[in-house]
Amino acid sequence: METLILDGQKLAWHKERVDAWLKGERIAPITIDCALTRCCSYRCVYCYGMLQANDEKKMTRDVIFRFLDDAAEIGVKAVSFVSDGESTCSPHFYDAVLRGKANGLDMAVGTNGVLLKEERLEEILPALTYIRFNMSAAEPNRYAQIHGCNERDFDQVCRIIRESVRIKKEKSLNVTIGLQMVFLPNFVDQVIPLAKLGKSLGVDYLIIKHCSDNEEGALGVDYLKYLDCVDVLKAAEGFSEGEYMVAVKWSKILSEGKRRYFSCFGPPFIMQFSGSGLVAPCGMLFNTKYAKYHIGNIAEKSFKEIFNSERYWEVLKLIASDQFDARSMCGTLCLQHKVNEFLWDLKHDKAMLETPLGQPPAHVNFI
């Protein structure tokens, strides 16, 4: 667990790609964050997905496999099924995990876990670098309130997590099993119970992260109220022990929802696709109203064609230019935030790209 970076970025371990980008070369993403559908079995109160509606195409098995084949061919290193939909709702979920792994891609999953089939865990866990269960409460009634589901779903998810942990230990698998709490200040009553629950379930970590909001504040996140929760969050980290870690994404929790960079440099390294098949620079720009930043759809064209198109590079150039201001023209504290901070500093001679010493961190290709 000491090699797991949960609040930062890993570009230093991909120096050759950063150097190529600095020279103006066209590079393949290191990581692609995507979903296999926009459907979801929950209705979480903090869901950013409801702000990401766009024209949905059919994500068939052939479409998904073609994308995973293309990703491997062009040099993508990792694919995480984490985006604007619950990928376990797709009938092709298990096959997709196995196809990606067979292609040599590092594969990961973020899920609420309720639809995972116990009988297929032994099949997919060896193919995953990590599986992260999104769980923002440790009590059935609060779990149901926050996640927009039935109270009985809490026990079902806990069973799935325990079984995943059992399989990992029994088979000595390298997969990391974690919990993620999307934290809002009014969830503060669940922080300590969740830290305790994670330990009792036997997972590797609990990460407590901020909630993103769009540029209009549609979800009503008051970032200043996070400051009132610091003592409780620090207390939760105190439950870290042995092979179990509780970590808070302090850099975002304490940021007051602000960015210090203007241009968006991150998407060439870490792209996001919607569960609709839409290829866009990031999840903040999925909504149809941001169509000027939309690049294509993998249900209509192969990802290889899209990647090699002029449109792909025109859009990435636009968001990296002075015609785009990340402080006001997209949502807060996005997936690319830490990568953007580093690349901004690198471009402005406030950071250096040096080859790191020692062993690379865990999950190195999920940057």
N, C-alpha and C positions, 0 to 999 in steps of 0.2 A: 504493500500500500504506500510505502514511502516514495515510490516512483510514479505515483498517480498524480497528474496535474489536473486539478478540477477548477482552478481559477487562474487561467493564463492561456498561453498558446505554445505551439511546438515548432514554429517555423525554423528555429535554429538547426533542427535535425533534418531540414529539407533545403539546405543551403544551395544546392545546385539549381533548384527550381526558383528560389528567390533571386539568385544571381541572373538567371535567364530572364526573369521578369524585369529586373532592373535594366537589362540591356534592351528591353522593348520586344523581346521574343514572345511568341504565342505559346502559352503553357497550358497543359491539361490541369484541371483541378486535382489537388491532392485528396480532398474529401468531397463527396457529394452527399448532401442531406436531403432526403426525399421521403415521400409517402407513396403507398401503393393504391390509395383511395382517399377521397375526402370524407368518407363516411366515418362515423364514430359511434361507439356504444354508450358513451357518457356525454354529459352536457355540463362540463366544468364551468364554474362561475367566472373563472379568469381566462377562459378560452380565447386565444388570439385568432383561432381558426375561423371564428364567425366574422372576422374582419377581412378575410382573405378570399371571399367568393369570386370565382372566375368560371369561365366556360369549361365545363367538365367533359372530357373525352373518356372513352372506355379503355381502361387499363387491363388489357387481356394478358394472358400468359405469354403469348408471342411478343407483345409489346415490351413487357417487363424483361423477358429473356434477351431480347435484342438490345435493350438499354444496357443490361449488365455485361453483355458481350462487348458492346462498343466501349463502355467505360474501361474495361480491362485492356482493350486493344490500344486506346489512345494514351494510356498511362495513368489513369485514376488509380489511387492506392486503396481507398476505403469508401464504403457506402454505408450510411446509417439510415435505417428506416425510421426517421424521426422528422416529422414535418407537420402539415396541416390536416392530417387525418390519422386514424387508428389503423395501422397497416394489418393488424390481425383480423380486421373485417374483410380483407381480401381473400378470396378462395385460393389465391396463388402465393400466399405469404410463405408457407414452409418451403415450397419449391424455389421461391426467389432467394431465400437465405442460402439454400444449398447450392443453387446455380452460381451465385456470387462467389461463394467460397471455392467452388470448383474452378472458377475462373482466376483464382489467385487474389481476389479482393479480400481485404479485411472487412468483415460484416458486423454490424451492430444494430440493436433494436431498442427503441423507446416505446413503452406500451403501458396501458392501464392494467393489462394482464388478465382481465376477466374472461376473455375469449380464448386464451391459450389452452391448448389441449394437453393434459398431463401425459397422455400416451405418446405425444410427439416431442416432448422435451428432450428425451435422450437422443433424438435425431438431430435437433437443431443446436443444442447447447455446445457441442464440440465445434460447430461451424461459426460460433460467435466470438468476437473479441470481448464484447460486453453486452449485457442486457440490463436495461434500466427501467424500473417500475415507477411510474408516476403516481405518487401517493402523498397527498397533502394533509392527511388526518390519520389519527391512530385510534379513533373511536368510531364504531359503526354509524352512529347517528350523525356525527360531524362529517364523516366520510361521505355519507349520502347527500348531505346538504351541499358540501363543497364541490363534489364531483357530479352531481345531478344524476344519481343512480339509486339503486335499491340498497338498503342496509345489508342485505344478505351478500351483496357483491364483495363487501369488505372481507368476509370470512373466505369466500372463494379465492380472492386474490392472495390472501395470506397462505392458503393451502398451496397455491401454485408456486409462490416464492419459496416456501419450505421445501417443496419437492424439488425445485431447481437447485437449492442449496445442497440437498441430500445427494442428488445426482452428481453435482460438481465435486463434492468431497469423495464420494464412492469411486468415481472414475478419474479422480485427480486431474480435472479439466482446468485449462488456463483461463476460461471465461470469467470475467469480473461481473458480479451480481450486485447491483446497487439500487437504492431508492432515491427518488428526487421529490423534494417538496417545493412546489411553486408557492412562494411565501407572500402573503399579503398581511399587513399589520393586524387585521382582525382574525387571523389564524393563529395568533400568538399562543393561545391556549393549547395548541396541538404540537408546539415545537418540542417540548421536553418529552411528552408521551411518545412522539414519533422517534425521537432519539433512542428511547428505551425499547420501542418496538423493533427498530432495525437491529439492535443488538440481540434481542430474543429470537428474531427470525434467522439470524446467522449470516446476514448479507455482509458484503465487504465494506460498504459505505452508505451513508446518507448524505446527500448534497442538498443544501438549502439555498435556493436561488431566488432572485427577484422575479417580478412579473413584468413582462414587457407591455407597453401600451403604444397606440398609434400616435401620430403627430397631433391629432385632435383630442387626445385623452379620452377616447370612447369607453375605455374600461374603468376610468375614474381612479387610477392608481395615484395615491398621494405619496410620493417618494420621500418627502420630509418625515412622514410618520415612521418610516423604517428606523430612523435614528432613535426613536423611543424604545426600540426592541433590542438594542445592542446587548444589554446585559443578559437577556434570556437566550439570545443566539450564542453568546460566548459560553453560557452555562451548558448549552446543548453540545458544544464542541468538547466539553469536559467528559462526555461519555465515550470518547475515543479511547480504545484500549485494545492492546494486542493486535489482532488482524482486522479490527473494526474501526472505521474512521467516520467521524461526523465533521463535515466541512461546510463552511458558509462562503458563498461567493461575495466576499467583502468588497471587492473592487466595484461591483455593480450595486450591491445593497447600499453602500455609502456614497454613491455617485450623485445622488439627488436626481437621477434620470438624465444627467447631462453628458454630452460628448465634448472632447477637446479637439477633435479632428473635423475637418470640413469635407474632404473628399473621401469617397468609398473605394479603397484599394483591395479589399479582401476577397470579393467574389472570384477573381481568377484562380484563387487558391482553394476556396471553399464555396461551392455553388449550392443553391437550393432549388428543388423541384417541388411543385405542388402535386398532391395526390390526383389532380385532374390531368396530369401529364405535362402541365405548363413548365417550361424552362424559363426561369427569371433569375436575376442576380441574387435575390434574397427573398425570404418569406414576407418581409415588410412590404414588398412590391407585387405580391400576387394578385391583389384585388384588381378587377377589371378597370377601375378608374386609373390604374397605373399602366395602361396598355402600351404607352410609349416606351416602357422599359421591358416589355415582354419579347422574348427571343424566338420562341417556337413551341412545339408540343411533340413529345416523343411518341404519342399515339398516331401522329400524322407523318412525321419524318424521323428517321433514325437519329439518335443522339450524335453519331459521328458526322452526319450531314449538318446538323445544327451547329456543332462545335466548329466545323470547318467553314461555316458560312460567314459572310461579311457582317451580317446582322448581329451575330454573337459578339464580335469584337467591337462593333459600333456602340452597342449598349454598354459594354464594360468600359469603353473609353469615355462615354458620356457621364457615367456616375463617378468617374475618377477626375472629371474636369471641373472647372470653376462654374459650370452651368448647373451643377448639382451641389446642394449643401446638406450634408447628412444631419446637421443639427436641427433642421426644420422641415425637411422634405420627405422624411420617412419616420418610422416608429423608433421607440427608444431601446437602447441597449440590446442590439440584435445579436444573432449568432456569430457574426463576423466581428463583433466589437473589439475583442482583445487582439485579433489579427490586424484589424484596422489601426488600432493604437500603435502597434509595433511598426507597421509599414509606414504610417505617417511620420513617426520619429525617424525611421530609417531614411525616408526621402528628405527629411529636413535636418539630417546630420545630428540628430539627438540620440541615435542608437547605432550600434555597430552589429554587423552580422559575422559572428565568429563561430568557428567549428567547436561545438561543445565537447568537453572531455567526459570520459566515463560512459557508462551504459545509457542507452536512450531510455526515455520514460515509457511507462506503460501506455498502450494505445497510441503509439507515436504517429500513426497515419491518420488519426482523428485529431486534426490540428486545433 
